[in-house]
């Protein structure tokens, strides 16, 4: 893996995204609009503060998964990746280049949604705002990594979208957003415990509610970051020199 090649890949992707303004607007603006909609749907700062931390993780995760999987699939189906693989470009160079490029957009996305939620919508955070941003960005990066991974198993953009009910929705339903995980049946609780989004939501709720940085919070961060890294490594194994 070469740092120079990875950064060159990152620049190429950011340059492409610069010309795709609709995609950039969707990634940056939609999570903030959804948070505003949620706040005025509840019409209560207390109710909003109860669910907003989890959604600061769920919304970026979902949107980054969708955009990344479709963008990567488009490069696979147009043989762009095949041409790149004929160059002295390692698989991890390519995937980490994607991850850094989309991760930079994820940071802007999360910062904008969090800033609006705190400054305008009345979200109160007991812990560190910086730590909240780090957790939400790791969650968005997890969506990026899983999007890169599933793009290998889709042949069309429609098929990439079909992976959402398989990869994204179960995690959103079982992460503790609708019901505390410990109140679920033992099978659902067990499934929740092996899904990385559950730990991102747990960490976001903890940072919002308390200033303590304990072992549980650090464990959650390691699990989310490790899951994203594992998805990238597995995704590298799916890259082929020739498009099937």
MIVO-337831 format. One line per 5 residues: number of its first residue (from 0); their letters; for each residue x, y, z of C-alpha. Coordinates in steps of 0.02 Angstrom, whole numbers, plus 50000, padded with zeros to 5 digits. Example, Ala and Ser with C-alpha at 12.3 -4.5 7.8 and 13.67 -1.06 7.14 Angstrom:
// residues 2
0 = AS = 50615:49775:50390 ~ 50684:49947:50357
// end
This chain:
// residues 244
0 = XXXXX = 50000:50000:50000 ~ 50068:50172:49949 ~ 50016:50334:50035 ~ 50047:50435:49876 ~ 49938:50320:49769
5 = XXXXX = 49802:50317:49900 ~ 49798:50507:49908 ~ 49798:50518:49718 ~ 49646:50403:49715 ~ 49563:50514:49846
10 = XXXXX = 49592:50670:49739 ~ 49521:50584:49585 ~ 49361:50536:49676 ~ 49338:50708:49754 ~ 49362:50787:49582
15 = XXXXX = 49227:50674:49510 ~ 49109:50714:49653 ~ 49139:50900:49628 ~ 49054:50884:49459 ~ 48908:50785:49532
20 = XXXXX = 48827:50925:49632 ~ 48663:50832:49662 ~ 48752:50689:49749 ~ 48856:50808:49855 ~ 48701:50907:49906
25 = XXXXX = 48612:50746:49952 ~ 48755:50686:50059 ~ 48781:50852:50149 ~ 48606:50923:50165 ~ 48484:50777:50180
30 = XXXXX = 48536:50721:50357 ~ 48515:50899:50420 ~ 48344:50916:50337 ~ 48290:50751:50415 ~ 48344:50813:50588
35 = XXXXX = 48243:50973:50563 ~ 48092:50872:50506 ~ 48110:50759:50658 ~ 48120:50906:50779 ~ 47961:50988:50717
40 = XXXXX = 47871:50823:50699 ~ 47893:50793:50886 ~ 47871:50979:50924 ~ 47963:50949:51087 ~ 48146:50976:51130
45 = XXXXX = 48137:50838:51262 ~ 48071:50706:51140 ~ 48192:50764:51007 ~ 48341:50752:51126 ~ 48291:50573:51166
50 = XXXXX = 48301:50507:50987 ~ 48416:50632:50900 ~ 48583:50558:50959 ~ 48543:50388:50883 ~ 48485:50466:50721
55 = XXXXX = 48645:50567:50707 ~ 48722:50396:50679 ~ 48584:50311:50581 ~ 48554:50445:50448 ~ 48738:50466:50394
60 = XXXXX = 48762:50277:50399 ~ 48614:50249:50284 ~ 48653:50389:50161 ~ 48839:50351:50148 ~ 48801:50167:50119
65 = XXXXX = 48681:50208:49978 ~ 48790:50337:49890 ~ 48951:50237:49907 ~ 48878:50072:49847 ~ 48800:50152:49692
70 = XXXXX = 48954:50259:49651 ~ 49073:50112:49666 ~ 48959:49998:49567 ~ 48952:50127:49428 ~ 49142:50122:49417
75 = XXXXX = 49140:49933:49415 ~ 49010:49920:49277 ~ 49091:50053:49167 ~ 49258:49959:49180 ~ 49341:50108:49266
80 = XXXXX = 49401:49997:49407 ~ 49464:49869:49281 ~ 49570:50002:49195 ~ 49636:50065:49361 ~ 49685:49889:49413
85 = XXXXX = 49801:49878:49262 ~ 49905:50017:49341 ~ 50025:49996:49489 ~ 49880:50020:49607 ~ 49852:49905:49756
90 = XXXXX = 49678:49850:49807 ~ 49695:49933:49977 ~ 49758:50092:49893 ~ 49598:50098:49794 ~ 49478:50059:49936
95 = XXXXX = 49563:50171:50063 ~ 49562:50309:49933 ~ 49374:50290:49921 ~ 49358:50283:50110 ~ 49459:50443:50136
100 = XXXXX = 49364:50538:50001 ~ 49192:50488:50063 ~ 49252:50503:50242 ~ 49295:50686:50213 ~ 49118:50716:50149
105 = XXXXX = 49051:50615:50296 ~ 49142:50731:50417 ~ 49061:50884:50336 ~ 48893:50796:50336 ~ 48901:50749:50520
110 = XXXXX = 48970:50918:50573 ~ 48828:51009:50483 ~ 48691:50897:50553 ~ 48762:50903:50729 ~ 48789:51092:50724
115 = XXXXX = 48610:51123:50669 ~ 48543:51001:50800 ~ 48639:51084:50942 ~ 48630:51268:50892 ~ 48454:51275:50820
120 = XXXXX = 48352:51122:50865 ~ 48391:51117:51051 ~ 48491:50956:51065 ~ 48583:50956:51232 ~ 48748:50862:51246
125 = XXXXX = 48819:50826:51419 ~ 48982:50753:51353 ~ 49110:50810:51227 ~ 49044:50880:51063 ~ 49209:50830:50980
130 = XXXXX = 49187:50650:51037 ~ 49008:50651:50972 ~ 49073:50707:50801 ~ 49206:50571:50803 ~ 49078:50434:50841
135 = XXXXX = 48956:50495:50709 ~ 49095:50507:50580 ~ 49153:50329:50620 ~ 48974:50274:50594 ~ 48967:50361:50425
140 = XXXXX = 49133:50279:50379 ~ 49056:50111:50426 ~ 48919:50148:50299 ~ 49053:50191:50170 ~ 49148:50029:50203
145 = XXXXX = 48992:49920:50193 ~ 48938:50011:50034 ~ 49107:49973:49954 ~ 49089:49792:50007 ~ 48913:49758:49942
150 = XXXXX = 48950:49842:49775 ~ 49048:49685:49732 ~ 48891:49579:49741 ~ 48776:49689:49637 ~ 48768:49697:49447
155 = XXXXX = 48655:49850:49431 ~ 48619:50006:49533 ~ 48447:49936:49572 ~ 48526:49781:49647 ~ 48639:49892:49753
160 = XXXXX = 48484:49977:49824 ~ 48409:49805:49859 ~ 48549:49771:49983 ~ 48479:49906:50098 ~ 48343:49794:50173
165 = XXXXX = 48477:49661:50203 ~ 48622:49764:50269 ~ 48552:49930:50332 ~ 48373:49908:50393 ~ 48403:49763:50514
170 = XXXXX = 48539:49866:50597 ~ 48427:50019:50608 ~ 48285:49917:50683 ~ 48392:49824:50810 ~ 48513:49962:50862
175 = XXXXX = 48407:50021:51008 ~ 48324:50166:50916 ~ 48146:50102:50937 ~ 48165:49991:51090 ~ 48306:49969:51217
180 = XXXXX = 48410:49819:51165 ~ 48396:49736:51337 ~ 48206:49735:51320 ~ 48209:49636:51157 ~ 48184:49448:51148
185 = XXXXX = 48345:49351:51173 ~ 48362:49309:50988 ~ 48343:49491:50935 ~ 48458:49549:51074 ~ 48589:49424:51017
190 = XXXXX = 48574:49486:50837 ~ 48586:49665:50899 ~ 48746:49623:50992 ~ 48835:49567:50832 ~ 48782:49718:50727
195 = XXXXX = 48905:49865:50731 ~ 48774:50002:50718 ~ 48710:49951:50891 ~ 48876:50002:50968 ~ 48881:50168:50874
200 = XXXXX = 48707:50213:50938 ~ 48754:50158:51115 ~ 48909:50270:51109 ~ 48811:50419:51042 ~ 48678:50402:51177
205 = XXXXX = 48812:50390:51311 ~ 48907:50545:51253 ~ 48744:50642:51247 ~ 48691:50590:51422 ~ 48853:50594:51522
210 = XXXXX = 49029:50664:51526 ~ 49104:50496:51577 ~ 49225:50413:51456 ~ 49229:50234:51520 ~ 49280:50064:51456
215 = XXXXX = 49110:50032:51377 ~ 49123:50189:51271 ~ 49300:50147:51216 ~ 49244:49969:51174 ~ 49103:50038:51066
220 = XXXXX = 49224:50150:50971 ~ 49344:50006:50940 ~ 49203:49893:50877 ~ 49135:50022:50755 ~ 49308:50069:50689
225 = XXXXX = 49361:49886:50680 ~ 49203:49838:50586 ~ 49234:49974:50457 ~ 49415:49918:50434 ~ 49363:49736:50419
230 = XXXXX = 49234:49780:50285 ~ 49368:49873:50187 ~ 49489:49727:50196 ~ 49355:49604:50140 ~ 49305:49726:50002
235 = XXXXX = 49485:49726:49939 ~ 49472:49538:49916 ~ 49323:49563:49799 ~ 49418:49671:49675 ~ 49466:49582:49516
240 = XXXX = 49584:49625:49375 ~ 49445:49584:49253 ~ 49261:49624:49264 ~ 49159:49462:49261
// end
